[in-house]
Amino acid sequence: MMKVAAVNIGRPRPLEVGGRQSQTGIFKEPVEGAVEVNELGLAGDAVIDGRHHGGPDQAVYLYRLEDYEFWGRQLRKEIAPGTFGDNLTVSGLSSPALMVGDVLRFPDLELQVTAPRIPCNTLAARMGDKKFPKAFVKAARPGIYFRVLKSGTIRAGQTVELIPFAEDSISTVRFFNDFQRTLTSDEMQRYLQLPIDIRSRTYLEGELNKRGVPVT
């Protein structure tokens, strides 16, 4: 049974990223009680870099407790929920992947899968290791972004129901791996038929435009 292990909120904090001091919301910590969730994410959660993070198609970021346990073994130390910037840490999800378009139904909330998380320099700085993104890519345990289909509240301990996407789709782990290479035009078109996030959609449409290929 899938359950919410932790609900995590981040406040703005300073972090040196690539030699520059900046503010970040990646430092998230578990909170008690019910948290309101709307189309832009969790109430009180900081999103600093709106160009690359947050927005309706990346409103909520989820990471499995089982993947944190994997990283604990790899790094030989305990990795607490929220360390990777996840809003939700869940247990009981059998795979690191869900299908794009799948829905997670909570007692008072519905979320739809839109994309995997692509590691960045902020994650490297958070982990204190500039090589960590490469390890993150190799492990293929990216976590999952969601859009909010039904606003509501969420709290630790709730059970979660998986509603599979009704059409043929692509897993978030394949999505993650595919975006580490150059896609064919046909592959790009297939992604554009799915309810992916707007950043990926804009990127793919731009690549097809460069190739002189109309979006179908």
Summary of the structure (lengths in Angstrom):
residues: 216
radius of gyration: 16.9
end to end distance: 39.2
largest distance: 51.7
contacts: 675
relative contact order: 0.19
helix: 26%
strand: 31%
